[in-house]
């Protein structure tokens, strides 16, 4: 006969105490490695015999304070162009992506025009477009068209970045499951209604993480307008440098750009992490 099994449940496992060494070791090691690496770099730079001259030429506090008002005023121009261009890019690129995603033989010529647009403006450097539009079109003096280099330089940035953003939108549209389109068609929606009510809301949600990185890149590339004479932060820094032969104003411009781009970069990381978490939850 099989002996009776014990009816008393086994005792619960003993709880282990909190291991402070295991919890603090990764943070201490990371802090120590950061301190060693950056401390070594600081020692190498500060110990260089040319460092005092570099410090006077690039990191002079007096020149930084003197150049700050002019550079900051120019930086406001950068931010205005960035905001306006970002809004125009978002709308124009979305229209291009929708046209390219339309199905049916009647839309073939329009799809071809969008493909040619993307190939053209994605293949040309943004700096070249800024120079061609910023100098070329005002020089033509066409009646009825603006003659401002600032306008045409911003227009060139919109054309260039829209080609990239269009492909991001299209990737978001293609990521929407085909069953969503079939279900909307079964409800009697036409092609435009399917795109507007069924596809685009999901596609935009899919495209947000990639769009955040484009926003950060656009904010920096607006400085390209300085090559056509737009008095932005970089141009104001160049003017100050040409009159004082000191490059500390360039460092001021760089710091202003960092103050704008670093928070946006962290926001982009947070949006990307949130989107990845959402996808993992849906997959689970």
N, C-alpha and C positions, 0 to 999 in steps of 0.2 A: 504493500500500500504506500501511496505517496504521502509523506508527512504533511500535516497542516502547515500552510504558509503563515508566517507571522502577520498579524493584523496591525501591529503598531507601525506607523509610517516612519521612514528614516528621518533622522534629525536634519534640519535645513543646513546647508553649507555655511560655514563660519564666514562672516563678512570680513573682507580684508580691509584693513585700515588704509586711509588715504596716504599714498606714497608721494611725499613732497619732492623727493629727489627725482622721481620719474616725471613729475609734472613740471618741475622747474628746469630740468636739464636741457630740453630743446631750446627754450627761450634764452638760457644763459649761453649756450653754444652759439646761437645765432647772433646774440649781442656781441659776444667776444669776437666772432669772425668779422662782423661789420666794423668793430672798433679797430681790429688789426689791419684790415684792408684799407679803410679810409684814413686811419691814422698814419699808415705807411705812405699813402699817396700825399697827404698833407706834409709829412716830413720831407719827402722828396722834393715837393714843389717849393716849400718854404726854405729848404736848404740850398736851393739852386742859387748861384751867384747872380743870375740875371733877374731873380724874383723882385727885388726892390724896383727895378726899372719897369718891369711888367705891371707891377702894382700901381705905380704912378701913371702908367699909360692907359690902363684898362679899368682899374678899380679905385680911381681917385674919388673920394667921397665929396670933395668940393665940386668937382666937375659933374658928378652925378646929380647933386642937388641943384646945380645951375641949369642942367639940361632937362631935369624932370618936368617942369611945366610945359615946355615946348613939345617934348616927346609924348607926354600924357595927352596933350591936345590932339596931336596927330594920331594917337592910339584910339581916340574917339571916332575918328574917320574910319579906322580899321573895323571897329565894332559896328558902325552903321552899315558899311558895305557888306560885312559878314551877315548881319541880320536880314538885310534886303535880299542879298544873293541866296541865302539859305531858303527863304520863303519862295523865291522864284524857281529855284532848282527843285524844290519839293513838288510844286504844282506841274511844272513843265515835264520833269522826268516821269511823273505818274501818268501824264497824258500819253507820253511816248510808250511807256510800258503797256498801257491798256491797248493802244493801237496795235502794238506788236503781238499782243496776246489774243486779239480777235481772230476768230476762225471763219472759214468760208472763203470761197474763191473771189468774192467781191472785194475783200479787204486785202488781196495780195499786193496791189500796187502800193498801198499805204504801209504794209509791213516791210516791203522792200525799201521804201524811203527811210523808214526808221532804222533799218539795218545799216544803210549807207551812212546815215547821220552818226550812228554809234561808232562805226568803223573809222569815220573821218575824224571826229573830235576826240575819240579815245586814243587815236594813233598820233595826234599832234601834241607836243608839250604845251602845258598851260602857259609857260613863259612866252613861247612863240606866239600863241594866240593873243596874249595881252599886248605884245608889241605891235602885231599886225592890226588889231582892232583899235588900240589906243592911239597909234600914230597914223595909221592908214586912212581910216574913215574920216576923222576930222580934217585931214589934209585934202580930201576930195571936195569939201565944202558943198555937200549936196543940200539943196534947199529943203527945209522941213525936218531935217535930221539934227539931233543934238551934236554939238561940236566939242563937248567936254570929254577929255581923256578919262576922267573918273567914270563917266557913264559907260563908255565903250570898254574900258578895262574891266569893270564889273560885269558887263554883258558877256565879255569873253570868258570870264570865270563861270558864269551861268552855263554857257554852251559847253564848256569843257567838263564840268562836274556833272551836268545832267546826263551825259553819256554813261558815266559810271553808276549814278544813282538809278538810271533806267534799268540797268542790268540787275541791280539789287532788288528793285521792285519785281522784275520779271522772275527772278529766282523765288521770291516769296509767292508769286502767283502760281508758279509751277509746283511749289511745295504743297499747295492745297489739293487734297485728295480728289480724284476724278469723280468719286461718288457724290461729292457736294454739287458738282455741276449737273450730274445726271438727276439728282433729286430735285434741283431747282427747275430743270427742264420739264420734269414730270409734273411739277406744279403749274406749268403753263407760262413760265417766264421766258421772255425773249433774251437774245444774246446780251443786250445792254443791261437789262435788269439782273441777269445772272451775274454779270461782272460787278454791278454796283452793290447788290444786296447779299450775294452769297460768297463771291470770291475775294473782293477787295478787303472787306473787314478782316478776314483771316490772313490775307497776304500781307497787309500792313503790320499786323502783329508779328508775323514771321520776320519781317524786314527790319524791325526797330533796332536790334543789336548792331547790325551792320551799318545802319544809317547813323548811329551815334559816332562810329569811328570816322565816317565821312564828315560829320559836323566838326570834329576836332581838326581834321586835316584841312578843311576849308578855312577855318579860323587862322591857321598859320599861313596858308598860301595867299591870303588876301594881301600879304606884304609884297607880293610880286608887283602890285600896282605902283610901287615906288620907282620902278624902272622907267615908267612913262611920265614921271614928274609929279605924281599925286603925293601931296604932302601928308603922308601917313606917319606912323611912328618911326619906321625905318628911314624915311626920307628926312624927317626932322633931325634924327640922330646923325645922318650923313652931313646935313648942313652944319650942325654944331661941330662935328669933327673937322670939317674943312676949314672952319674959322679958328679953331683952337689947337688942331693937330693932336687931339686927345680922343681916345676911343671909349672913354667911360660912358658916353651917351649911348653907344651901341649896347653896352651891358644893361643900361636902364631899359632900353627897348626890349631886350631879351627877357628881362625880369617881368615886364608887363605882359608879354605874351605867355610866359609861364604861369603867371597868376590867373590868366584866363583859361589856358588849356589844361592845366593839371586838374582842377575840379571837374571839368568836362570829361577828362580821361577816366577819372575815378567813377563818375556817373555812368560812363559807357561800360566799365567793368561791372558795376552793380547791375545794370540792365542785362548784360550778357549772362551774369551768374543767375539772375532771377529767371531769365528765359530758359536756361539749361535746367534749372530746378523744376520749372513747370513742365518741360518736356519729359523729364524723368518720371514725374508723378503721373503724367498721362500714359506713359509707356507701362508703368507698373499697374 
